[in-house]
Amino acid sequence: MLQAPSRGIARALTAQLATKNVLLRAASTTPWYREEISSILTPADGESVASVDELRHLMAVPRGRGVVASEMHAQGRSPAVGGYETLAQRKKQDRIWSELQRVLSSVEQNHDVEDASARMAAVADAYTVALQAMSRANMPYESMEAMLRHMQGQQIPVSIQIYIAMLVQAKGSAIVQVLRTVKASRAAASLLGGSTPQSPLLPTDVESLHYHAYDALIRTIHSRYMESTTAVFALANYQDLYAAVVAALPPLDVKLLERTIFPERLDKLAVASVRAPAMCGLGDVVLDRLDELQEEYAGRSAQVPLQAFEAAIEAFPALVHGLTHVPEATLASLRETSSVKSSPRIKALRRLERSVGIPMNKIVRKVQLTESTKVAQDAATFDMYKASVFLRYISNRIDGASAKETRAVVAHDAMVAADGLIQDIEDMYVASRPAADLLPLHVAQLKQYFVAASRLDRRMPGNTAFQDELVFRIFRGLDTLCSRKDDADLVLEGLRYAFRALVVLFRVSEATMVLDMKESLFPGAPPRVDDYNDLIMVVCSNDKTRFDQPLQLLQRMHNQGLSPTPLTIHRLVLFQLHQLPDGKRAATAPKKKLVANLKYKHMRRRLPDWDLDIPAPEFHPLQFYRAKNQDASSVGDIVSFMIDWHNMTGVAPFGKTLKLVLEYCVRHQQDATNVHEMHRLLQWAHSLPLDPATQVYLEHLSASVAADDTPHDAK
């Protein structure tokens, strides 16, 4: 009778001990919501791409077909290029958002914790972790802002870590808004007081605010340049934004940071603090910041990192950004300066204008002073009319030459001013190091020449002068670079930037020269597929190109053991499609006759009769070569080209490449040959490893083709 109670007591004690151990483990481990939120960021199965079933549902409606087409066009596109957001990205964002809402709702409804302050602390911590997870997952800033408003509406405490996480995704005016919110919330807490006084910002928090604010400004400017548009914008707006960001940042105690922050993080902050004003075109601010950094680093017996000087050189594209929108008043005033009027071309045209005016004045006096027959007067009047036409033509040529020379002067002055800043940065770099090697800075300059070409060339009207100035500096940098063959990695990097800059400028001969230079200087360096892809793109962009020219580059790749990429095949197929009849750039399209050239030839025939000097004709510097006859190609040649190179290298074309060829065949179904080639391409494409969007598109097209062929089979 006594044993039963003892067994019950033992079991009760064991249960209590087990419960106590569980509570101890729970108190010593990470909260459950942190682990669950961390697991949410792990990609789910099948989330990397849109599923076939989802795309089939979209393909069933007309509006969804445009989405499927956009999925195909996104193939091979750089993630840095803004714009389209794929279905997989949107699906991932929707999943993360819904699962975060589920976890946060569970934390808010958890009544196991009786202490209200502890429960509120857990809720605030859960929201902090959720916003940090959204920042790491590149969720839209608007979603993070909505969650912050919900916290403020529910009076959930907002920590500084939340604002730091929001800065990671903020752009434009949102950067200043976040920083001002931090300042306002802390000021309000200190004024109103409360049960829990506001703790001061830790040095790590201040460092994070500064770094992420500068980084957000850098990303804002970079994303504006990466837009697929040629819209012109002024950097003055971003200079004002930089000033507002600096004014909204909390004060920085350098001595305290040196004692509490790792040197690597201080180096990253130093680079960001230089790069932000450099991208805004604030050259004086960049130099002042470098002076401050040299004093700070000298205080702890260290050197300013090389990356800070390389970041300062990023001011070069920003300093010449003004060439994209030179005011007309400035151009008009420069046309009257001696540097424009004294150019050889304008002087020659002025002499020609005066020379043509002499016989015209003689004809006018002859008509006015002499009495002659009506036939003679009509002939003289006709000669006077022709001379006046030539004078108007020459006057227009003078205006065009003046405008061209004016832009050349503006481009030269802007480049010289930017060169002056680069020289000041190099002088500071040499002064900060006893044995400074300028080779890394020369490579950084070539990189910025490429950046300037990619950002500004397509946004600049009359960009010939800008191109000439930039090409001159590229080859000047290569002269210095190639004399240092001992450091192969840096020289190869500089050659790569020079080649890409010339490709962006569509300078085929110069780009080919740099590619040959690299292969001759470093024959052991492995060739790059990207170099040939870029060169093929430039060659194919010229409507005077024969197909054998990019084909020679493709064969050169193959001889060096390089397989073409789907992007290579896409560009070559697109070029061949443009040469077909009714293409965007049809080979049989009639060429417009230039009236100015006809007038110029007519004037050259008449000028010897007037005993005048004949000026040399002008040639555009981007005129690479002229093709004699275009190669005749057909859809069958394009299909055979894709099949042959796939059989030889195993490279499957993009879905968007197949789509372009199939759409051409559908548009020209009246030709039985095109229908046959469409069936051949469809049959071959079904044997390829296709992405879901291409697979669904081909299924839809095959079904529509079969439906169109059914009545003919019945007949």
Backbone hydrogen bonds, N-H to C=O, Kabsch-Sander energy under -0.5 kcal/mol:
donor,donor_aa,acceptor,acceptor_aa,energy
6,S,2,L,-1.2
7,R,3,Q,-2.4
8,G,4,A,-2.2
9,I,5,P,-2.8
10,A,6,S,-2.2
11,R,7,R,-2.5
12,A,8,G,-2.4
13,L,9,I,-2.6
14,T,10,A,-2.5
15,A,11,R,-2.3
16,Q,12,A,-2.5
17,L,13,L,-2.5
18,A,14,T,-2.4
19,T,15,A,-2.5
20,K,16,Q,-2.5
21,N,17,L,-2.2
22,V,18,A,-2.3
23,L,19,T,-2.3
24,L,20,K,-2.4
25,R,21,N,-2.7
26,A,22,V,-2.6
27,A,23,L,-2.2
28,S,24,L,-1.7
29,T,25,R,-1.3
34,R,31,P,-0.7
35,E,31,P,-1.4
36,E,32,W,-2.2
37,I,33,Y,-2.5
38,S,34,R,-2.2
39,S,35,E,-1.9
40,I,36,E,-1.2
41,L,37,I,-0.8
41,L,38,S,-0.6
42,T,39,S,-1.0
47,E,44,A,-1.7
55,L,51,S,-1.9
56,R,52,V,-2.3
57,H,53,D,-2.0
58,L,54,E,-1.7
59,M,55,L,-2.5
60,A,56,R,-0.9
61,V,58,L,-1.5
65,R,61,V,-1.2
66,G,62,P,-0.8
67,V,63,R,-0.8
68,V,64,G,-2.1
69,A,65,R,-2.4
70,S,66,G,-2.0
71,E,67,V,-2.0
72,M,68,V,-1.8
73,H,69,A,-2.4
74,A,70,S,-1.4
75,Q,72,M,-1.5
77,R,74,A,-1.6
81,V,78,S,-1.3
82,G,80,A,-0.7
84,Y,82,G,-0.5
86,T,84,Y,-0.5
90,R,86,T,-2.2
91,K,87,L,-2.7
92,K,88,A,-2.3
93,Q,89,Q,-2.3
94,D,90,R,-2.4
95,R,91,K,-2.2
96,I,92,K,-2.5
97,W,93,Q,-2.4
98,S,94,D,-2.4
99,E,95,R,-2.5
100,L,96,I,-2.3
101,Q,97,W,-2.1
102,R,98,S,-1.8
103,V,99,E,-2.3
104,L,100,L,-2.8
105,S,101,Q,-2.2
106,S,102,R,-1.9
107,V,103,V,-2.1
108,E,104,L,-2.4
109,Q,105,S,-1.8
110,N,107,V,-1.0
111,H,109,Q,-0.7
114,E,112,D,-0.7
119,R,115,D,-2.2
120,M,116,A,-2.5
121,A,117,S,-2.2
122,A,118,A,-2.1
123,V,119,R,-2.2
124,A,120,M,-2.6
125,D,121,A,-2.4
126,A,122,A,-2.3
127,Y,123,V,-2.3
128,T,124,A,-2.1
129,V,125,D,-2.4
130,A,126,A,-2.3
131,L,127,Y,-2.5
132,Q,128,T,-2.1
133,A,129,V,-2.2
134,M,130,A,-2.3
135,S,131,L,-1.9
136,R,132,Q,-2.1
137,A,133,A,-1.9
138,N,135,S,-1.3
139,M,134,M,-2.5
143,S,140,P,-0.6
144,M,140,P,-1.4
145,E,141,Y,-2.5
146,A,142,E,-2.0
147,M,143,S,-1.9
148,L,144,M,-2.1
149,R,145,E,-2.3
150,H,146,A,-1.9
151,M,147,M,-2.1
152,Q,148,L,-2.4
153,G,149,R,-2.4
154,Q,150,H,-2.0
155,Q,152,Q,-0.8
156,I,151,M,-2.9
159,S,157,P,-0.6
162,I,159,S,-0.9
163,Y,159,S,-0.9
164,I,160,I,-2.0
165,A,161,Q,-2.2
166,M,162,I,-2.0
167,L,163,Y,-1.9
168,V,164,I,-1.2
169,Q,165,A,-0.6
169,Q,166,M,-0.7
170,A,166,M,-1.0
174,A,171,K,-1.7
175,I,172,G,-1.6
176,V,172,G,-0.6
177,Q,173,S,-2.1
178,V,174,A,-2.3
179,L,175,I,-2.1
180,R,176,V,-2.7
181,T,177,Q,-1.9
182,V,178,V,-2.1
183,K,179,L,-2.2
184,A,180,R,-2.8
185,S,181,T,-2.8
186,R,182,V,-2.0
187,A,183,K,-2.1
188,A,184,A,-2.6
189,A,185,S,-2.1
190,S,186,R,-2.0
191,L,187,A,-1.8
192,L,188,A,-2.8
193,G,189,A,-1.6
206,V,202,L,-2.2
207,E,203,P,-2.5
208,S,204,T,-2.2
209,L,205,D,-2.5
210,H,206,V,-2.3
211,Y,207,E,-2.6
212,H,208,S,-2.6
213,A,209,L,-1.8
214,Y,210,H,-2.2
215,D,211,Y,-2.6
216,A,212,H,-2.2
217,L,213,A,-1.9
218,I,214,Y,-2.2
219,R,215,D,-2.4
220,T,216,A,-1.9
221,I,217,L,-2.0
222,H,218,I,-2.5
223,S,219,R,-2.6
224,R,220,T,-1.5
225,Y,221,I,-1.9
226,M,222,H,-1.8
227,E,224,R,-0.8
229,T,227,E,-2.4
237,N,234,A,-0.7
239,Q,235,L,-1.9
240,D,236,A,-2.1
241,L,237,N,-1.8
242,Y,238,Y,-2.4
243,A,239,Q,-2.1
244,A,240,D,-2.2
245,V,241,L,-2.4
246,V,242,Y,-2.5
247,A,243,A,-2.0
248,A,244,A,-1.6
249,L,245,V,-1.1
253,D,251,P,-0.5
254,V,252,L,-0.9
257,L,253,D,-2.3
258,E,254,V,-2.2
259,R,255,K,-1.1
260,T,256,L,-1.1
260,T,257,L,-0.5
261,I,257,L,-2.8
266,L,262,F,-1.7
267,D,263,P,-2.3
268,K,264,E,-2.0
269,L,265,R,-2.1
270,A,266,L,-2.3
271,V,267,D,-2.4
272,A,268,K,-2.2
273,S,269,L,-2.4
274,V,270,A,-1.1
275,R,271,V,-2.7
276,A,272,A,-2.1
278,A,274,V,-1.6
279,M,275,R,-2.4
280,C,276,A,-0.9
281,G,278,A,-1.3
282,L,277,P,-2.5
283,G,281,G,-1.3
286,V,282,L,-1.9
287,L,283,G,-2.2
288,D,284,D,-2.4
289,R,285,V,-2.5
290,L,286,V,-2.1
291,D,287,L,-2.0
292,E,288,D,-2.2
293,L,289,R,-2.4
294,Q,290,L,-2.2
295,E,291,D,-1.8
296,E,292,E,-2.4
297,Y,293,L,-3.0
298,A,294,Q,-1.9
299,G,295,E,-1.4
300,R,296,E,-0.7
300,R,297,Y,-0.7
301,S,298,A,-1.4
302,A,297,Y,-2.7
308,A,305,P,-1.3
309,F,305,P,-0.9
310,E,306,L,-2.1
311,A,307,Q,-2.2
312,A,308,A,-1.7
313,I,309,F,-1.4
314,E,311,A,-1.0
315,A,312,A,-1.6
316,F,313,I,-2.0
318,A,314,E,-0.7
319,L,315,A,-2.3
320,V,316,F,-1.4
321,H,318,A,-0.8
323,L,320,V,-1.6
324,T,321,H,-2.0
325,H,322,G,-1.2
326,V,323,L,-0.6
331,L,327,P,-1.9
332,A,328,E,-2.8
333,S,329,A,-2.1
334,L,330,T,-2.0
335,R,331,L,-1.7
336,E,332,A,-0.6
336,E,333,S,-0.7
337,T,334,L,-1.6
340,V,337,T,-0.6
341,K,337,T,-2.2
342,S,338,S,-2.3
343,S,340,V,-1.4
347,K,343,S,-2.3
348,A,344,P,-2.3
349,L,345,R,-2.1
350,R,346,I,-2.5
351,R,347,K,-2.4
352,L,348,A,-2.1
353,E,349,L,-2.5
354,R,350,R,-2.5
355,S,351,R,-2.3
356,V,352,L,-2.5
357,G,353,E,-1.7
358,I,354,R,-1.0
360,M,356,V,-1.3
361,N,357,G,-2.3
362,K,358,I,-2.0
363,I,359,P,-2.2
364,V,360,M,-2.3
365,R,361,N,-2.5
366,K,362,K,-2.4
367,V,363,I,-2.3
368,Q,364,V,-2.1
369,L,365,R,-2.7
370,T,366,K,-1.7
372,S,370,T,-0.6
377,Q,373,T,-2.4
378,D,374,K,-2.6
379,A,375,V,-2.2
380,A,376,A,-2.6
381,T,377,Q,-2.8
382,F,378,D,-2.4
383,D,379,A,-2.3
384,M,380,A,-2.5
385,Y,381,T,-2.3
386,K,382,F,-2.4
387,A,383,D,-2.4
388,S,384,M,-2.2
389,V,385,Y,-2.2
390,F,386,K,-2.2
391,L,387,A,-2.2
392,R,388,S,-2.4
393,Y,389,V,-2.3
394,I,390,F,-2.8
395,S,391,L,-2.6
396,N,392,R,-2.3
397,R,393,Y,-2.1
398,I,394,I,-2.4
399,D,395,S,-2.3
400,G,396,N,-2.5
401,A,397,R,-2.7
402,S,398,I,-2.7
403,A,399,D,-2.5
404,K,400,G,-2.4
405,E,401,A,-2.8
406,T,402,S,-2.6
407,R,403,A,-2.2
408,A,404,K,-1.8
409,V,405,E,-2.2
410,V,406,T,-2.4
411,A,407,R,-2.7
412,H,408,A,-2.4
413,D,409,V,-2.5
414,A,410,V,-2.4
415,M,411,A,-2.4
416,V,412,H,-2.5
417,A,413,D,-2.2
418,A,414,A,-2.1
419,D,415,M,-2.6
420,G,416,V,-2.0
421,L,417,A,-1.5
422,I,418,A,-2.1
423,Q,419,D,-2.4
424,D,420,G,-2.0
425,I,421,L,-2.2
426,E,422,I,-2.3
427,D,423,Q,-2.4
428,M,424,D,-2.1
429,Y,425,I,-2.1
430,V,426,E,-2.6
431,A,427,D,-2.3
432,S,428,M,-1.4
433,R,429,Y,-0.6
433,R,430,V,-0.8
436,A,433,R,-0.6
438,L,436,A,-0.6
442,H,438,L,-2.1
443,V,439,L,-2.1
444,A,440,P,-2.0
445,Q,441,L,-2.0
446,L,442,H,-2.1
447,K,443,V,-2.1
448,Q,444,A,-1.9
449,Y,445,Q,-1.9
450,F,446,L,-1.9
451,V,447,K,-2.2
452,A,448,Q,-2.8
453,A,449,Y,-2.2
454,S,450,F,-2.5
455,R,451,V,-2.2
456,L,452,A,-2.4
457,D,452,A,-0.5
457,D,453,A,-1.5
459,R,456,L,-0.9
460,M,456,L,-0.6
460,M,457,D,-1.0
463,N,460,M,-0.5
465,A,462,G,-0.6
467,Q,463,N,-2.6
468,D,464,T,-2.6
469,E,465,A,-2.4
470,L,466,F,-2.3
471,V,467,Q,-3.1
472,F,468,D,-2.2
473,R,469,E,-1.6
474,I,470,L,-2.2
475,F,471,V,-2.3
476,R,472,F,-1.8
477,G,473,R,-2.2
478,L,474,I,-2.0
479,D,475,F,-1.9
480,T,476,R,-1.3
481,L,477,G,-2.3
482,C,478,L,-3.0
484,R,481,L,-1.9
487,D,484,R,-1.0
488,A,486,D,-1.1
491,V,487,D,-2.0
492,L,488,A,-2.7
493,E,489,D,-2.0
494,G,490,L,-2.4
495,L,491,V,-2.5
496,R,492,L,-2.0
497,Y,493,E,-2.0
498,A,494,G,-2.4
499,F,495,L,-2.5
500,R,496,R,-2.3
501,A,497,Y,-2.2
502,L,498,A,-2.1
503,V,499,F,-2.0
504,V,500,R,-2.3
505,L,501,A,-1.7
506,F,503,V,-1.5
507,R,502,L,-2.6
508,V,506,F,-1.0
511,A,507,R,-2.3
512,T,508,V,-2.6
513,M,509,S,-1.9
514,V,510,E,-2.1
515,L,511,A,-2.2
516,D,512,T,-2.5
517,M,513,M,-2.2
518,K,514,V,-2.3
519,E,515,L,-1.9
520,S,516,D,-1.9
521,L,517,M,-2.6
522,F,518,K,-2.3
525,A,522,F,-1.4
532,Y,528,R,-1.1
533,N,529,V,-2.4
534,D,530,D,-2.5
535,L,531,D,-2.2
536,I,532,Y,-2.7
537,M,533,N,-2.1
538,V,534,D,-2.0
539,V,535,L,-2.4
540,C,536,I,-2.5
541,S,537,M,-0.8
541,S,538,V,-0.6
542,N,539,V,-1.2
543,D,541,S,-0.5
545,T,542,N,-1.6
549,Q,546,R,-1.5
551,L,547,F,-1.7
552,Q,548,D,-1.7
553,L,549,Q,-1.4
554,L,550,P,-2.2
555,Q,551,L,-2.4
556,R,552,Q,-2.3
557,M,553,L,-2.2
558,H,554,L,-2.2
559,N,555,Q,-2.4
560,Q,556,R,-1.3
561,G,558,H,-1.4
562,L,557,M,-2.6
569,I,565,T,-2.0
570,H,566,P,-2.2
571,R,567,L,-2.2
572,L,568,T,-2.0
573,V,569,I,-2.6
574,L,570,H,-2.6
575,F,571,R,-2.0
576,Q,572,L,-2.1
577,L,573,V,-2.5
578,H,574,L,-1.8
579,Q,575,F,-0.9
579,Q,576,Q,-0.6
580,L,576,Q,-0.6
580,L,577,L,-1.1
583,G,580,L,-1.6
586,A,583,G,-0.9
587,A,579,Q,-0.9
589,A,586,A,-0.8
595,V,593,K,-0.6
598,L,594,L,-1.6
599,K,595,V,-2.5
600,Y,596,A,-2.1
601,K,597,N,-2.4
602,H,598,L,-2.4
603,M,599,K,-2.6
604,R,600,Y,-2.1
605,R,601,K,-1.5
606,R,602,H,-1.3
607,L,603,M,-2.3
609,D,606,R,-0.7
610,W,606,R,-0.9
610,W,607,L,-0.8
611,D,608,P,-1.0
612,L,607,L,-1.3
623,Q,620,H,-1.7
624,F,622,L,-1.2
638,I,634,S,-1.6
639,V,635,V,-2.6
640,S,636,G,-2.5
641,F,637,D,-2.2
642,M,638,I,-2.1
643,I,639,V,-2.3
644,D,640,S,-2.9
645,W,641,F,-2.1
646,H,642,M,-1.7
647,N,643,I,-2.4
648,M,644,D,-1.8
649,T,645,W,-2.3
650,G,646,H,-2.1
651,V,645,W,-0.7
652,A,650,G,-0.6
656,K,72,M,-0.5
658,L,654,F,-1.7
659,K,655,G,-2.3
660,L,656,K,-1.8
661,V,657,T,-1.7
662,L,658,L,-2.6
663,E,659,K,-2.5
664,Y,660,L,-1.7
665,C,661,V,-2.0
666,V,662,L,-2.3
667,R,663,E,-2.1
668,H,664,Y,-1.2
669,Q,666,V,-0.9
671,D,668,H,-1.3
672,A,670,Q,-0.6
675,V,671,D,-1.5
676,H,672,A,-2.2
677,E,673,T,-2.5
678,M,674,N,-2.1
679,H,675,V,-2.1
680,R,676,H,-2.2
681,L,677,E,-2.6
682,L,678,M,-2.5
683,Q,679,H,-2.4
684,W,680,R,-2.0
685,A,681,L,-2.7
686,H,682,L,-1.6
687,S,684,W,-1.4
688,L,685,A,-1.7
690,L,688,L,-1.1
695,Q,691,D,-2.5
696,V,692,P,-2.4
697,Y,693,A,-2.2
698,L,694,T,-2.7
699,E,695,Q,-2.1
700,H,696,V,-2.3
701,L,697,Y,-2.5
702,S,698,L,-2.9
703,A,699,E,-2.2
704,S,700,H,-2.1
705,V,701,L,-2.5
706,A,702,S,-2.5
707,A,703,A,-2.1
708,D,704,S,-1.8
709,D,705,V,-1.9
710,T,706,A,-1.1
713,D,709,D,-2.0
714,A,710,T,-2.2
715,K,711,P,-1.8
